[in-house]
Amino acid sequence: MEFYFTPAPEEHVRRERAKARDLRASQWWRQEIGKGICYHCGQRFLAIELTMDHLIPIIRGGTSSRNNVVVSCKPCNAQKGHLTRAELAMRGEV
């Protein structure tokens, strides 16, 4: 099953990626990473193995805000790509 979408404007992507860099430097994000648990698979990882994942991807209009970002292991983040959790569920990958 293929999913199609219209990408967000480049200006939005650029602005939200800058916000994500700022958010990664915040105390809140350090605490989230410090827990060491991937939002998607629930497994424990070292902080170096974790990434910031946008639940609604930036390219699809998502924002870099606390309520749209989660800690994710690199394999889960790569598998998710530009999909939403609902789309992953429809594929049977959640």
C-alpha positions as CSV (number, residue, x, y, z in Angstrom):
1,M,0.0,0.0,0.0
2,E,1.5,3.3,-1.1
3,F,0.8,6.6,0.6
4,Y,1.0,9.9,-1.2
5,F,1.2,13.4,0.3
6,T,2.0,16.9,-0.7
7,P,5.3,17.9,1.0
8,A,5.3,20.9,3.3
9,P,6.8,24.1,1.9
10,E,10.6,24.3,2.1
11,E,10.4,27.3,4.4
12,H,8.4,25.3,6.9
13,V,10.9,22.4,6.8
14,R,13.8,24.8,7.3
15,R,12.2,26.6,10.2
16,E,11.1,23.4,12.0
17,R,14.5,21.7,11.6
18,A,16.0,24.8,13.3
19,K,13.5,24.5,16.1
20,A,14.4,20.8,16.4
21,R,18.1,21.7,16.9
22,D,17.1,24.1,19.7
23,L,14.9,21.5,21.3
24,R,17.7,18.9,21.2
25,A,19.8,21.2,23.3
26,S,17.1,21.7,25.9
27,Q,17.1,20.2,29.4
28,W,13.7,18.6,28.7
29,W,15.2,16.7,25.7
30,R,18.2,15.5,27.8
31,Q,15.8,14.1,30.4
32,E,13.8,12.3,27.7
33,I,16.9,10.8,26.2
34,G,18.1,9.9,29.7
35,K,15.2,7.6,30.2
36,G,16.7,5.4,27.4
37,I,13.4,4.0,26.1
38,C,12.2,4.0,22.5
39,Y,8.7,5.3,22.1
40,H,8.0,2.8,19.3
41,C,9.4,-0.6,20.4
42,G,9.7,0.1,24.2
43,Q,13.2,-1.3,24.4
44,R,16.1,0.3,26.4
45,F,19.0,1.9,24.6
46,L,22.0,4.0,25.4
47,A,21.5,7.7,24.8
48,I,23.9,7.6,21.8
49,E,21.6,5.1,20.1
50,L,18.5,7.3,20.3
51,T,17.1,10.0,18.0
52,M,14.4,12.6,17.9
53,D,11.3,11.4,16.0
54,H,8.5,13.6,14.9
55,L,5.1,11.9,15.3
56,I,3.8,14.0,12.4
57,P,6.8,14.4,10.2
58,I,8.1,17.8,9.4
59,I,7.8,17.1,5.7
60,R,4.1,16.5,6.2
61,G,3.5,19.7,8.1
62,G,4.5,18.6,11.6
63,T,6.1,20.9,14.1
64,S,9.2,20.6,16.4
65,S,7.3,20.9,19.6
66,R,7.3,18.8,22.8
67,N,3.9,17.3,22.0
68,N,5.1,16.2,18.5
69,V,8.5,14.7,19.2
70,V,9.4,11.4,20.9
71,V,12.6,9.5,21.6
72,S,13.1,6.7,19.1
73,C,15.8,4.2,18.4
74,K,17.6,4.5,15.1
75,P,16.0,1.4,13.5
76,C,12.5,2.4,14.5
77,N,13.0,5.9,13.3
78,A,14.4,4.7,9.9
79,Q,11.5,2.2,9.5
80,K,8.9,4.9,10.3
81,G,10.4,7.4,7.8
82,H,7.8,10.0,6.7
83,L,4.8,7.8,7.9
84,T,2.4,8.5,10.7
85,R,1.7,5.9,13.4
86,A,-1.7,5.3,11.8
87,E,-0.1,4.5,8.5
88,L,2.3,2.2,10.2
89,A,-0.6,0.4,11.8
90,M,-2.4,0.1,8.5
91,R,0.8,-1.6,7.1
92,G,0.8,-3.9,10.2
93,E,4.2,-2.5,11.3
94,V,3.1,-1.2,14.8
